[in-house]
């Protein structure tokens, strides 16, 4: 009688014991549901492929691939100009000054023979096409560093729209 009860208990307990052994990974079984079992390339697994030729960043086209001057796609609305004013104050005024006169606090460090900070209200820059100023911001120009990491393409056009109002005001 006693033996019977013991055997019954043993038989009933076996599935639980097996479950616990697997749950606590005393015996490890690779279940096929593990996240690393997928066709994608994991972190630090082999070289990343370069983007296909002609790929465009999700923030927009940086500059035309054929080398032509980009056209300003952002209309000079009050919103764009207001955004441009804020961005100009953050990214350009340190060198070019609040009014774009080339007299920002950092301008003193640009001494000849190195390039001097440009006066953005000059006739020459007033006559420059928007696309050329866009390339100056995107790629930098001689002494001026590229500000592409700081400004998205849209933001660069906003700055240019604001710069136009600055030039007109003087
Ligand atoms: C670190 C300082 C610095 C900052 C920041 C800076 N610039 Fe300049 N920028 C310069 C210097 C220096 C030059 C003159 C380059 C030269 O002629 O050698 C220049 C020149 C220019 C020119 C004239 C290029 C030409 O065709 O002669 C434009 C336009 C211009 N900057 C726009 C901007 C705008 C817009 C921003 C903000 C988004 C900006 N810059 C931020 C230093 C700066």
Backbone and ligand atoms as CSV (ligand in chain L), in Angstrom:
chain,resi,resn,atom,element,x,y,z
A,1,UNK,N,N,0.834,-1.208,0.000
A,1,UNK,CA,C,0.000,0.000,0.000
A,1,UNK,C,C,0.867,1.255,0.000
A,2,UNK,N,N,1.825,1.287,0.911
A,2,UNK,CA,C,2.719,2.427,1.030
A,2,UNK,C,C,3.524,2.630,-0.262
A,3,UNK,N,N,4.003,1.510,-0.801
A,3,UNK,CA,C,4.804,1.573,-2.039
A,3,UNK,C,C,4.000,2.170,-3.172
A,4,UNK,N,N,2.733,1.793,-3.219
A,4,UNK,CA,C,1.844,2.291,-4.261
A,4,UNK,C,C,1.726,3.818,-4.216
A,5,UNK,N,N,1.495,4.323,-3.011
A,5,UNK,CA,C,1.361,5.776,-2.847
A,5,UNK,C,C,2.645,6.475,-3.297
A,6,UNK,N,N,3.776,5.911,-2.872
A,6,UNK,CA,C,5.071,6.500,-3.245
A,6,UNK,C,C,5.240,6.546,-4.753
A,7,UNK,N,N,4.933,5.433,-5.424
A,7,UNK,CA,C,5.097,5.363,-6.879
A,7,UNK,C,C,4.151,6.362,-7.556
A,8,UNK,N,N,2.918,6.449,-7.072
A,8,UNK,CA,C,1.966,7.399,-7.645
A,8,UNK,C,C,2.489,8.821,-7.514
A,9,UNK,N,N,2.974,9.159,-6.304
A,9,UNK,CA,C,3.517,10.505,-6.086
A,9,UNK,C,C,4.680,10.785,-7.028
A,10,UNK,N,N,5.542,9.795,-7.180
A,10,UNK,CA,C,6.725,9.948,-8.042
A,10,UNK,C,C,6.288,10.228,-9.479
A,11,UNK,N,N,5.307,9.459,-9.941
A,11,UNK,CA,C,4.831,9.640,-11.310
A,11,UNK,C,C,4.211,11.026,-11.476
A,12,UNK,N,N,3.436,11.470,-10.456
A,12,UNK,CA,C,2.809,12.792,-10.541
A,12,UNK,C,C,3.849,13.902,-10.483
A,13,UNK,N,N,4.908,13.708,-9.700
A,13,UNK,CA,C,5.903,14.769,-9.503
A,13,UNK,C,C,6.850,14.920,-10.697
A,14,UNK,N,N,7.039,13.843,-11.452
A,14,UNK,CA,C,8.036,13.862,-12.532
A,14,UNK,C,C,7.870,15.039,-13.508
A,15,UNK,N,N,6.663,15.306,-14.062
A,15,UNK,CA,C,6.556,16.449,-15.013
A,15,UNK,C,C,6.960,17.772,-14.379
A,16,UNK,N,N,6.607,17.951,-13.087
A,16,UNK,CA,C,6.978,19.212,-12.423
A,16,UNK,C,C,8.484,19.336,-12.289
A,17,UNK,N,N,9.108,18.242,-11.918
A,17,UNK,CA,C,10.566,18.259,-11.748
A,17,UNK,C,C,11.231,18.572,-13.091
A,18,UNK,N,N,10.750,17.936,-14.154
A,18,UNK,CA,C,11.325,18.206,-15.481
A,18,UNK,C,C,11.116,19.678,-15.839
A,19,UNK,N,N,9.913,20.178,-15.556
A,19,UNK,CA,C,9.621,21.603,-15.829
A,19,UNK,C,C,10.569,22.518,-15.099
A,20,UNK,N,N,10.798,22.248,-13.814
A,20,UNK,CA,C,11.682,23.106,-13.018
A,20,UNK,C,C,13.119,23.040,-13.520
A,21,UNK,N,N,13.555,21.834,-13.851
A,21,UNK,CA,C,14.930,21.643,-14.337
A,21,UNK,C,C,15.151,22.459,-15.607
A,22,UNK,N,N,14.136,22.505,-16.487
A,22,UNK,CA,C,14.272,23.276,-17.729
A,22,UNK,C,C,14.133,24.775,-17.462
A,23,UNK,N,N,13.172,25.138,-16.583
A,23,UNK,CA,C,12.933,26.558,-16.310
A,23,UNK,C,C,14.174,27.215,-15.712
A,24,UNK,N,N,14.806,26.541,-14.754
A,24,UNK,CA,C,15.981,27.132,-14.105
A,24,UNK,C,C,17.270,26.795,-14.840
A,25,UNK,N,N,17.149,26.263,-16.046
A,25,UNK,CA,C,18.268,25.993,-16.934
A,25,UNK,C,C,19.354,25.162,-16.280
A,26,UNK,N,N,18.926,24.227,-15.429
A,26,UNK,CA,C,19.878,23.245,-14.901
A,26,UNK,C,C,20.299,22.354,-16.069
A,27,UNK,N,N,19.328,21.995,-16.903
A,27,UNK,CA,C,19.608,21.364,-18.193
A,27,UNK,C,C,19.211,22.399,-19.250
A,28,UNK,N,N,20.175,22.888,-20.054
A,28,UNK,CA,C,19.871,23.944,-21.019
A,28,UNK,C,C,19.459,23.351,-22.359
A,29,UNK,N,N,18.305,23.773,-22.810
A,29,UNK,CA,C,17.817,23.348,-24.125
A,29,UNK,C,C,17.599,24.614,-24.953
A,30,UNK,N,N,18.162,24.644,-26.164
A,30,UNK,CA,C,17.989,25.815,-27.034
A,30,UNK,C,C,16.603,25.801,-27.649
A,31,UNK,N,N,15.708,26.604,-27.092
A,31,UNK,CA,C,14.383,26.712,-27.712
A,31,UNK,C,C,14.505,27.574,-28.960
A,32,UNK,N,N,13.802,27.257,-30.023
A,32,UNK,CA,C,13.961,28.027,-31.279
A,32,UNK,C,C,13.339,29.419,-31.202
A,33,UNK,N,N,12.850,29.849,-30.040
A,33,UNK,CA,C,12.230,31.173,-29.948
A,33,UNK,C,C,13.228,32.248,-29.520
A,34,UNK,N,N,14.515,31.896,-29.413
A,34,UNK,CA,C,15.488,32.889,-28.951
A,34,UNK,C,C,15.659,34.014,-29.964
A,35,UNK,N,N,15.765,35.261,-29.461
A,35,UNK,CA,C,15.809,36.444,-30.322
A,35,UNK,C,C,17.014,36.460,-31.262
A,36,UNK,N,N,18.146,35.852,-30.807
A,36,UNK,CA,C,19.335,35.938,-31.666
A,36,UNK,C,C,19.243,35.029,-32.886
A,37,UNK,N,N,18.241,34.106,-32.897
A,37,UNK,CA,C,18.080,33.230,-34.057
A,37,UNK,C,C,17.238,33.926,-35.114
A,38,UNK,N,N,17.828,34.876,-35.823
A,38,UNK,CA,C,17.106,35.571,-36.885
A,38,UNK,C,C,18.098,35.963,-37.964
A,39,UNK,N,N,17.604,36.203,-39.170
A,39,UNK,CA,C,18.532,36.415,-40.288
A,39,UNK,C,C,19.247,37.772,-40.250
A,40,UNK,N,N,18.846,38.704,-39.369
A,40,UNK,CA,C,19.495,40.022,-39.384
A,40,UNK,C,C,20.922,39.932,-38.849
A,41,UNK,N,N,21.733,40.970,-39.132
A,41,UNK,CA,C,23.117,41.018,-38.666
A,41,UNK,C,C,23.123,41.632,-37.274
A,42,UNK,N,N,23.651,40.906,-36.323
A,42,UNK,CA,C,23.651,41.385,-34.950
A,42,UNK,C,C,24.741,42.410,-34.695
A,43,UNK,N,N,24.654,43.038,-33.541
A,43,UNK,CA,C,25.646,44.016,-33.108
A,43,UNK,C,C,27.038,43.376,-33.133
A,44,UNK,N,N,28.014,44.031,-33.739
A,44,UNK,CA,C,29.405,43.563,-33.837
A,44,UNK,C,C,29.556,42.298,-34.670
A,45,UNK,N,N,28.560,41.958,-35.502
A,45,UNK,CA,C,28.678,40.777,-36.354
A,45,UNK,C,C,29.002,41.201,-37.774
A,46,UNK,N,N,30.248,41.213,-38.128
A,46,UNK,CA,C,30.629,41.455,-39.514
A,46,UNK,C,C,30.401,42.892,-39.936
A,47,UNK,N,N,30.958,43.271,-41.109
A,47,UNK,CA,C,30.868,44.653,-41.555
A,47,UNK,C,C,29.458,45.006,-42.029
A,48,UNK,N,N,29.076,46.245,-41.757
A,48,UNK,CA,C,27.809,46.752,-42.274
A,48,UNK,C,C,27.967,47.023,-43.762
A,49,UNK,N,N,26.928,46.792,-44.517
A,49,UNK,CA,C,26.988,47.100,-45.942
A,49,UNK,C,C,26.804,48.592,-46.137
A,50,UNK,N,N,27.465,49.154,-47.145
A,50,UNK,CA,C,27.275,50.563,-47.471
A,50,UNK,C,C,25.884,50.751,-48.071
A,51,UNK,N,N,25.307,51.961,-47.913
A,51,UNK,CA,C,24.001,52.168,-48.540
A,51,UNK,C,C,24.140,52.099,-50.050
A,52,UNK,N,N,23.095,51.649,-50.750
A,52,UNK,CA,C,23.161,51.579,-52.214
A,52,UNK,C,C,23.418,52.964,-52.805
A,53,UNK,N,N,24.053,52.998,-53.983
A,53,UNK,CA,C,24.350,54.279,-54.627
A,53,UNK,C,C,23.067,55.082,-54.803
A,54,UNK,N,N,23.160,56.399,-54.567
A,54,UNK,CA,C,21.997,57.252,-54.753
A,54,UNK,C,C,21.059,57.273,-53.560
A,55,UNK,N,N,21.454,56.624,-52.445
A,55,UNK,CA,C,20.604,56.656,-51.251
A,55,UNK,C,C,20.533,58.073,-50.703
A,56,UNK,N,N,19.424,58.397,-50.070
A,56,UNK,CA,C,19.192,59.739,-49.555
A,56,UNK,C,C,18.890,59.622,-48.066
A,57,UNK,N,N,19.512,60.465,-47.212
A,57,UNK,CA,C,19.211,60.367,-45.787
A,57,UNK,C,C,17.745,60.694,-45.504
A,58,UNK,N,N,17.194,60.143,-44.433
A,58,UNK,CA,C,15.776,60.354,-44.148
A,58,UNK,C,C,15.480,61.816,-43.846
A,59,UNK,N,N,16.519,62.613,-43.513
A,59,UNK,CA,C,16.283,64.035,-43.241
A,59,UNK,C,C,16.176,64.830,-44.535
A,60,UNK,N,N,16.395,64.207,-45.689
A,60,UNK,CA,C,16.272,64.905,-46.966
A,60,UNK,C,C,17.585,64.924,-47.719
A,61,UNK,N,N,17.535,65.357,-48.974
A,61,UNK,CA,C,18.726,65.401,-49.812
A,61,UNK,C,C,19.648,66.505,-49.296
A,62,UNK,N,N,20.927,66.188,-49.078
A,62,UNK,CA,C,21.874,67.181,-48.574
A,62,UNK,C,C,22.237,68.176,-49.674
A,63,UNK,N,N,22.587,67.674,-50.834
A,63,UNK,CA,C,22.942,68.520,-51.977
A,63,UNK,C,C,22.759,67.674,-53.231
A,64,UNK,N,N,22.417,68.317,-54.361
A,64,UNK,CA,C,22.195,67.540,-55.584
A,64,UNK,C,C,23.429,66.709,-55.929
A,65,UNK,N,N,23.201,65.470,-56.364
A,65,UNK,CA,C,24.310,64.562,-56.627
A,65,UNK,C,C,25.090,64.964,-57.869
A,66,UNK,N,N,24.447,65.701,-58.796
A,66,UNK,CA,C,25.138,66.076,-60.036
A,66,UNK,C,C,25.946,67.365,-59.882
A,67,UNK,N,N,26.032,67.912,-58.657
A,67,UNK,CA,C,26.864,69.083,-58.431
A,67,UNK,C,C,26.196,70.409,-58.762
A,68,UNK,N,N,24.942,70.390,-59.209
A,68,UNK,CA,C,24.269,71.653,-59.514
A,68,UNK,C,C,23.820,72.345,-58.221
A,69,UNK,N,N,23.501,73.643,-58.320
A,69,UNK,CA,C,23.077,74.394,-57.140
A,69,UNK,C,C,21.671,73.965,-56.727
A,70,UNK,N,N,21.474,73.656,-55.421
A,70,UNK,CA,C,20.128,73.299,-54.988
A,70,UNK,C,C,19.204,74.525,-55.007
A,71,UNK,N,N,17.928,74.293,-55.245
A,71,UNK,CA,C,16.938,75.367,-55.209
A,71,UNK,C,C,16.294,75.379,-53.822
A,72,UNK,N,N,15.998,76.596,-53.323
A,72,UNK,CA,C,15.366,76.713,-52.002
A,72,UNK,C,C,13.936,76.184,-52.055
A,73,UNK,N,N,13.664,75.037,-51.383
A,73,UNK,CA,C,12.313,74.461,-51.433
A,73,UNK,C,C,11.407,74.996,-50.326
A,74,UNK,N,N,11.956,75.825,-49.414
A,74,UNK,CA,C,11.184,76.271,-48.251
A,74,UNK,C,C,10.735,77.712,-48.471
A,75,UNK,N,N,9.443,77.955,-48.631
A,75,UNK,CA,C,8.978,79.328,-48.814
A,75,UNK,C,C,9.267,80.171,-47.569
A,76,UNK,N,N,9.567,81.464,-47.797
A,76,UNK,CA,C,9.938,82.344,-46.684
A,76,UNK,C,C,8.695,82.791,-45.922
A,77,UNK,N,N,8.020,81.850,-45.310
A,77,UNK,CA,C,6.838,82.173,-44.504
A,77,UNK,C,C,7.292,82.749,-43.164
A,78,UNK,N,N,6.403,83.450,-42.442
A,78,UNK,CA,C,6.782,83.959,-41.117
A,78,UNK,C,C,7.276,82.847,-40.195
A,79,UNK,N,N,6.712,81.645,-40.310
A,79,UNK,CA,C,7.150,80.530,-39.461
A,79,UNK,C,C,8.590,80.157,-39.767
A,80,UNK,N,N,8.895,80.034,-41.080
A,80,UNK,CA,C,10.250,79.673,-41.474
A,80,UNK,C,C,11.244,80.728,-40.999
A,81,UNK,N,N,10.877,81.997,-41.154
A,81,UNK,CA,C,11.778,83.082,-40.769
A,81,UNK,C,C,11.974,83.093,-39.247
A,82,UNK,N,N,10.891,82.825,-38.513
A,82,UNK,CA,C,10.997,82.793,-37.047
A,82,UNK,C,C,11.907,81.653,-36.602
A,83,UNK,N,N,11.752,80.485,-37.243
A,83,UNK,CA,C,12.639,79.360,-36.931
A,83,UNK,C,C,14.076,79.712,-37.276
A,84,UNK,N,N,14.246,80.344,-38.450
A,84,UNK,CA,C,15.574,80.740,-38.895
A,84,UNK,C,C,16.244,81.702,-37.928
A,85,UNK,N,N,15.446,82.625,-37.357
A,85,UNK,CA,C,16.026,83.606,-36.426
A,85,UNK,C,C,16.610,82.889,-35.216
A,86,UNK,N,N,15.854,81.922,-34.676
A,86,UNK,CA,C,16.326,81.181,-33.499
A,86,UNK,C,C,17.591,80.403,-33.858
A,87,UNK,N,N,17.549,79.710,-35.006
A,87,UNK,CA,C,18.689,78.872,-35.400
A,87,UNK,C,C,19.913,79.725,-35.717
A,88,UNK,N,N,19.705,80.887,-36.338
A,88,UNK,CA,C,20.816,81.778,-36.636
A,88,UNK,C,C,21.479,82.220,-35.331
A,89,UNK,N,N,20.654,82.555,-34.337
A,89,UNK,CA,C,21.181,82.978,-33.033
A,89,UNK,C,C,22.016,81.894,-32.379
A,90,UNK,N,N,21.629,80.631,-32.605
A,90,UNK,CA,C,22.345,79.520,-31.963
A,90,UNK,C,C,23.611,79.165,-32.750
A,91,UNK,N,N,23.499,79.099,-34.091
A,91,UNK,CA,C,24.567,78.469,-34.881
A,91,UNK,C,C,25.447,79.453,-35.655
A,92,UNK,N,N,24.991,80.650,-35.922
A,92,UNK,CA,C,25.763,81.550,-36.777
A,92,UNK,C,C,26.263,82.777,-36.030
A,93,UNK,N,N,25.448,83.279,-35.066
A,93,UNK,CA,C,25.746,84.563,-34.449
A,93,UNK,C,C,27.071,84.561,-33.696
A,94,UNK,N,N,27.511,83.417,-33.192
A,94,UNK,CA,C,28.794,83.384,-32.469
A,94,UNK,C,C,29.912,83.945,-33.338
A,95,UNK,N,N,29.869,83.656,-34.630
A,95,UNK,CA,C,30.905,84.153,-35.537
A,95,UNK,C,C,30.404,85.381,-36.300
A,96,UNK,N,N,29.226,85.272,-36.879
A,96,UNK,CA,C,28.771,86.324,-37.795
A,96,UNK,C,C,28.071,87.477,-37.082
A,97,UNK,N,N,27.792,87.355,-35.797
A,97,UNK,CA,C,27.135,88.432,-35.055
A,97,UNK,C,C,25.630,88.396,-35.223
A,98,UNK,N,N,24.916,88.976,-34.246
A,98,UNK,CA,C,23.448,88.968,-34.256
A,98,UNK,C,C,22.897,89.559,-35.546
A,99,UNK,N,N,23.552,90.624,-36.064
A,99,UNK,CA,C,23.060,91.288,-37.254
A,99,UNK,C,C,23.771,90.798,-38.520
A,100,UNK,N,N,24.605,89.769,-38.386
A,100,UNK,CA,C,25.274,89.206,-39.549
A,100,UNK,C,C,26.445,90.032,-40.060
A,101,UNK,N,N,26.895,90.981,-39.248
A,101,UNK,CA,C,27.947,91.894,-39.688
A,101,UNK,C,C,29.357,91.318,-39.583
A,102,UNK,N,N,29.462,90.057,-39.171
A,102,UNK,CA,C,30.790,89.446,-39.038
A,102,UNK,C,C,31.496,89.886,-37.775
A,103,UNK,N,N,30.733,90.273,-36.747
A,103,UNK,CA,C,31.340,90.791,-35.523
A,103,UNK,C,C,30.906,90.004,-34.282
A,104,UNK,N,N,30.686,88.694,-34.438
A,104,UNK,CA,C,30.326,87.873,-33.278
A,104,UNK,C,C,31.496,87.724,-32.319
A,105,UNK,N,N,31.244,87.224,-31.106
A,105,UNK,CA,C,32.307,87.108,-30.100
A,105,UNK,C,C,33.489,86.231,-30.534
A,106,UNK,N,N,33.247,85.288,-31.438
A,106,UNK,CA,C,34.329,84.395,-31.858
A,106,UNK,C,C,35.110,84.984,-33.038
A,107,UNK,N,N,34.541,86.007,-33.678
A,107,UNK,CA,C,35.151,86.565,-34.896
A,107,UNK,C,C,36.576,87.062,-34.655
A,108,UNK,N,N,36.858,87.544,-33.433
A,108,UNK,CA,C,38.177,88.093,-33.138
A,108,UNK,C,C,39.279,87.048,-33.304
A,109,UNK,N,N,38.906,85.767,-33.200
A,109,UNK,CA,C,39.908,84.707,-33.313
A,109,UNK,C,C,40.248,84.398,-34.768
A,110,UNK,N,N,39.462,84.928,-35.694
A,110,UNK,CA,C,39.734,84.707,-37.126
A,110,UNK,C,C,40.530,85.896,-37.640
A,111,UNK,N,N,41.850,85.815,-37.538
A,111,UNK,CA,C,42.715,86.930,-37.921
A,111,UNK,C,C,43.437,86.582,-39.216
A,112,UNK,N,N,43.719,87.556,-40.078
A,112,UNK,CA,C,44.574,87.272,-41.224
A,112,UNK,C,C,45.919,86.752,-40.709
A,113,UNK,N,N,46.626,85.875,-41.421
A,113,UNK,CA,C,46.331,85.410,-42.776
A,113,UNK,C,C,45.232,84.353,-42.856
A,114,UNK,N,N,44.744,83.836,-41.723
A,114,UNK,CA,C,43.606,82.918,-41.796
A,114,UNK,C,C,42.393,83.721,-42.250
A,115,UNK,N,N,41.338,83.028,-42.695
A,115,UNK,CA,C,40.205,83.777,-43.251
A,115,UNK,C,C,39.455,84.536,-42.159
A,116,UNK,N,N,38.949,85.716,-42.521
A,116,UNK,CA,C,38.161,86.524,-41.594
A,116,UNK,C,C,36.692,86.165,-41.742
A,117,UNK,N,N,35.925,86.311,-40.650
A,117,UNK,CA,C,34.492,86.012,-40.697
A,117,UNK,C,C,33.820,86.994,-41.654
A,118,UNK,N,N,33.002,86.451,-42.558
A,118,UNK,CA,C,32.384,87.293,-43.583
A,118,UNK,C,C,31.261,88.158,-43.003
A,119,UNK,N,N,31.136,89.366,-43.535
A,119,UNK,CA,C,29.986,90.227,-43.252
A,119,UNK,C,C,28.851,89.764,-44.172
A,120,UNK,N,N,27.811,89.189,-43.589
A,120,UNK,CA,C,26.758,88.577,-44.399
A,120,UNK,C,C,25.828,89.612,-45.034
A,121,UNK,N,N,25.985,90.893,-44.671
A,121,UNK,CA,C,25.137,91.920,-45.281
A,121,UNK,C,C,25.842,92.567,-46.480
A,122,UNK,N,N,27.061,92.067,-46.795
A,122,UNK,CA,C,27.792,92.572,-47.968
A,122,UNK,C,C,26.998,92.373,-49.253
A,123,UNK,N,N,27.218,93.282,-50.213
A,123,UNK,CA,C,26.606,93.173,-51.542
A,123,UNK,C,C,26.838,91.795,-52.165
A,124,UNK,N,N,28.097,91.320,-52.052
A,124,UNK,CA,C,28.492,90.067,-52.687
A,124,UNK,C,C,27.604,88.906,-52.213
A,125,UNK,N,N,27.345,88.846,-50.901
A,125,UNK,CA,C,26.581,87.724,-50.361
A,125,UNK,C,C,25.085,87.947,-50.568
A,126,UNK,N,N,24.694,89.246,-50.623
A,126,UNK,CA,C,23.308,89.566,-50.938
A,126,UNK,C,C,22.937,89.022,-52.312
A,127,UNK,N,N,23.932,89.080,-53.219
A,127,UNK,CA,C,23.662,88.644,-54.591
A,127,UNK,C,C,23.843,87.144,-54.790
A,128,UNK,N,N,24.455,86.482,-53.791
A,128,UNK,CA,C,24.647,85.037,-53.904
A,128,UNK,C,C,23.295,84.336,-53.923
A,129,UNK,N,N,23.229,83.256,-54.720
A,129,UNK,CA,C,21.989,82.481,-54.726
A,129,UNK,C,C,21.828,81.728,-53.410
A,130,UNK,N,N,20.571,81.480,-53.046
A,130,UNK,CA,C,20.284,80.710,-51.825
A,130,UNK,C,C,21.054,79.389,-51.824
A,131,UNK,N,N,21.104,78.750,-53.001
A,131,UNK,CA,C,21.738,77.438,-53.106
A,131,UNK,C,C,23.217,77.480,-52.740
A,132,UNK,N,N,23.885,78.599,-53.070
A,132,UNK,CA,C,25.313,78.714,-52.779
A,132,UNK,C,C,25.536,78.873,-51.275
A,133,UNK,N,N,24.674,79.664,-50.624
A,133,UNK,CA,C,24.767,79.825,-49.170
A,133,UNK,C,C,24.469,78.483,-48.497
A,134,UNK,N,N,23.510,77.764,-49.082
A,134,UNK,CA,C,23.174,76.432,-48.560
A,134,UNK,C,C,24.406,75.521,-48.599
A,135,UNK,N,N,25.147,75.575,-49.714
A,135,UNK,CA,C,26.345,74.737,-49.815
A,135,UNK,C,C,27.418,75.198,-48.840
A,136,UNK,N,N,27.515,76.523,-48.609
A,136,UNK,CA,C,28.472,77.040,-47.628
A,136,UNK,C,C,28.163,76.466,-46.249
A,137,UNK,N,N,26.886,76.452,-45.879
A,137,UNK,CA,C,26.505,75.916,-44.569
A,137,UNK,C,C,26.759,74.405,-44.536
A,138,UNK,N,N,26.418,73.713,-45.637
A,138,UNK,CA,C,26.488,72.252,-45.660
A,138,UNK,C,C,27.926,71.754,-45.671
A,139,UNK,N,N,28.769,72.384,-46.500
A,139,UNK,CA,C,30.119,71.865,-46.691
A,139,UNK,C,C,31.189,72.698,-45.998
A,140,UNK,N,N,30.824,73.882,-45.496
A,140,UNK,CA,C,31.825,74.785,-44.965
A,140,UNK,C,C,32.500,75.514,-46.115
A,141,UNK,N,N,33.249,76.575,-45.802
A,141,UNK,CA,C,33.920,77.329,-46.863
A,141,UNK,C,C,35.179,77.939,-46.282
A,142,UNK,N,N,36.334,77.459,-46.711
A,142,UNK,CA,C,37.632,77.916,-46.199
A,142,UNK,C,C,37.637,77.934,-44.670
A,143,UNK,N,N,37.635,79.117,-44.063
A,143,UNK,CA,C,37.725,79.179,-42.599
A,143,UNK,C,C,36.447,78.752,-41.897
A,144,UNK,N,N,35.354,78.739,-42.626
A,144,UNK,CA,C,34.079,78.393,-41.975
A,144,UNK,C,C,33.865,76.879,-41.962
A,145,UNK,N,N,33.569,76.337,-40.786
A,145,UNK,CA,C,33.357,74.888,-40.712
A,145,UNK,C,C,32.011,74.493,-41.299
A,146,UNK,N,N,31.881,73.225,-41.682
A,146,UNK,CA,C,30.577,72.703,-42.107
A,146,UNK,C,C,29.645,72.657,-40.903
A,147,UNK,N,N,28.426,73.171,-41.090
A,147,UNK,CA,C,27.458,73.102,-39.994
A,147,UNK,C,C,26.388,72.043,-40.278
A,148,UNK,N,N,26.696,71.139,-41.224
A,148,UNK,CA,C,25.739,70.088,-41.569
A,148,UNK,C,C,25.367,69.209,-40.372
A,149,UNK,N,N,26.310,68.909,-39.460
A,149,UNK,CA,C,25.902,68.081,-38.325
A,149,UNK,C,C,24.937,68.808,-37.381
A,150,UNK,N,N,24.941,70.155,-37.411
A,150,UNK,CA,C,24.108,70.915,-36.472
A,150,UNK,C,C,22.708,71.174,-37.002
A,151,UNK,N,N,22.582,71.286,-38.336
A,151,UNK,CA,C,21.319,71.731,-38.915
A,151,UNK,C,C,20.825,70.726,-39.952
A,152,UNK,N,N,19.556,70.374,-39.890
A,152,UNK,CA,C,18.969,69.532,-40.932
A,152,UNK,C,C,18.823,70.404,-42.181
A,153,UNK,N,N,18.691,69.784,-43.380
A,153,UNK,CA,C,18.528,70.593,-44.587
A,153,UNK,C,C,17.409,71.620,-44.442
A,154,UNK,N,N,16.285,71.219,-43.909
A,154,UNK,CA,C,15.151,72.133,-43.719
A,154,UNK,C,C,15.570,73.333,-42.858
A,155,UNK,N,N,16.316,73.069,-41.785
A,155,UNK,CA,C,16.737,74.136,-40.884
A,155,UNK,C,C,17.699,75.099,-41.577
A,156,UNK,N,N,18.553,74.547,-42.473
A,156,UNK,CA,C,19.488,75.417,-43.204
A,156,UNK,C,C,18.721,76.397,-44.066
A,157,UNK,N,N,17.661,75.917,-44.729
A,157,UNK,CA,C,16.867,76.818,-45.579
A,157,UNK,C,C,16.168,77.863,-44.719
A,158,UNK,N,N,15.694,77.472,-43.529
A,158,UNK,CA,C,15.069,78.440,-42.618
A,158,UNK,C,C,16.064,79.550,-42.282
A,159,UNK,N,N,17.318,79.149,-41.992
A,159,UNK,CA,C,18.352,80.141,-41.658
A,159,UNK,C,C,18.556,81.095,-42.843
A,160,UNK,N,N,18.577,80.543,-44.057
A,160,UNK,CA,C,18.789,81.377,-45.242
A,160,UNK,C,C,17.618,82.343,-45.422
A,161,UNK,N,N,16.396,81.855,-45.223
A,161,UNK,CA,C,15.230,82.744,-45.325
A,161,UNK,C,C,15.335,83.880,-44.318
A,162,UNK,N,N,15.807,83.578,-43.108
A,162,UNK,CA,C,15.974,84.628,-42.106
A,162,UNK,C,C,17.101,85.578,-42.498
A,163,UNK,N,N,18.198,85.001,-43.028
A,163,UNK,CA,C,19.340,85.827,-43.439
A,163,UNK,C,C,18.909,86.866,-44.471
A,164,UNK,N,N,18.010,86.491,-45.365
A,164,UNK,CA,C,17.519,87.439,-46.374
A,164,UNK,C,C,16.832,88.631,-45.720
A,165,UNK,N,N,16.055,88.382,-44.662
A,165,UNK,CA,C,15.377,89.499,-43.985
A,165,UNK,C,C,16.394,90.369,-43.258
A,166,UNK,N,N,17.458,89.725,-42.719
A,166,UNK,CA,C,18.534,90.481,-42.058
A,166,UNK,C,C,19.187,91.434,-43.057
A,167,UNK,N,N,19.449,90.909,-44.256
A,167,UNK,CA,C,20.132,91.713,-45.276
A,167,UNK,C,C,19.249,92.875,-45.708
A,168,UNK,N,N,17.943,92.598,-45.865
A,168,UNK,CA,C,17.036,93.659,-46.308
A,168,UNK,C,C,16.933,94.762,-45.262
A,169,UNK,N,N,17.048,94.370,-43.966
A,169,UNK,CA,C,16.875,95.348,-42.895
A,169,UNK,C,C,18.024,96.351,-42.853
A,170,UNK,N,N,19.146,96.064,-43.593
A,170,UNK,CA,C,20.297,96.951,-43.459
A,170,UNK,C,C,20.719,97.589,-44.781
L,1,LIG,C1,C,33.049,79.136,-36.435
L,1,LIG,C2,C,32.636,80.396,-37.008
L,1,LIG,C3,C,31.522,80.409,-38.005
L,1,LIG,C4,C,30.223,79.979,-37.832
L,1,LIG,C5,C,29.610,79.318,-36.608
L,1,LIG,C6,C,29.531,80.298,-39.045
L,1,LIG,N1,N,30.390,80.864,-39.941
L,1,LIG,FE1,FE,29.923,81.514,-41.805
L,1,LIG,N2,N,31.851,82.070,-42.106
L,1,LIG,C7,C,32.868,81.963,-41.183
L,1,LIG,C8,C,34.101,82.409,-41.774
L,1,LIG,C9,C,35.453,82.422,-41.088
L,1,LIG,C10,C,33.789,82.799,-43.095
L,1,LIG,C11,C,34.736,83.330,-44.159
L,1,LIG,C12,C,35.283,82.152,-44.944
L,1,LIG,C13,C,36.314,82.640,-45.942
L,1,LIG,O1,O,35.959,83.495,-46.769
L,1,LIG,O2,O,37.432,82.157,-45.868
L,1,LIG,C14,C,32.371,82.579,-43.258
L,1,LIG,C15,C,31.677,82.845,-44.425
L,1,LIG,C16,C,30.334,82.706,-44.585
L,1,LIG,C17,C,29.598,83.037,-45.795
L,1,LIG,C18,C,30.195,83.633,-47.047
L,1,LIG,C19,C,30.776,82.572,-47.930
L,1,LIG,C20,C,31.266,83.215,-49.214
L,1,LIG,O3,O,30.744,82.860,-50.269
L,1,LIG,O4,O,32.184,84.043,-49.124
L,1,LIG,C21,C,28.285,82.761,-45.569
L,1,LIG,C22,C,27.130,82.947,-46.523
L,1,LIG,C23,C,28.191,82.234,-44.211
L,1,LIG,N3,N,29.446,82.205,-43.660
L,1,LIG,C24,C,27.026,81.847,-43.620
L,1,LIG,C25,C,26.947,81.283,-42.362
L,1,LIG,C26,C,25.716,80.826,-41.775
L,1,LIG,C27,C,24.339,80.939,-42.401
L,1,LIG,C28,C,26.047,80.294,-40.557
L,1,LIG,C29,C,25.123,79.628,-39.558
L,1,LIG,C30,C,24.350,78.514,-40.031
L,1,LIG,C31,C,27.479,80.439,-40.380
L,1,LIG,N4,N,27.983,81.027,-41.496
L,1,LIG,C32,C,28.193,80.024,-39.245
L,1,LIG,C33,C,32.751,81.484,-39.889
L,1,LIG,C34,C,31.620,80.964,-39.337
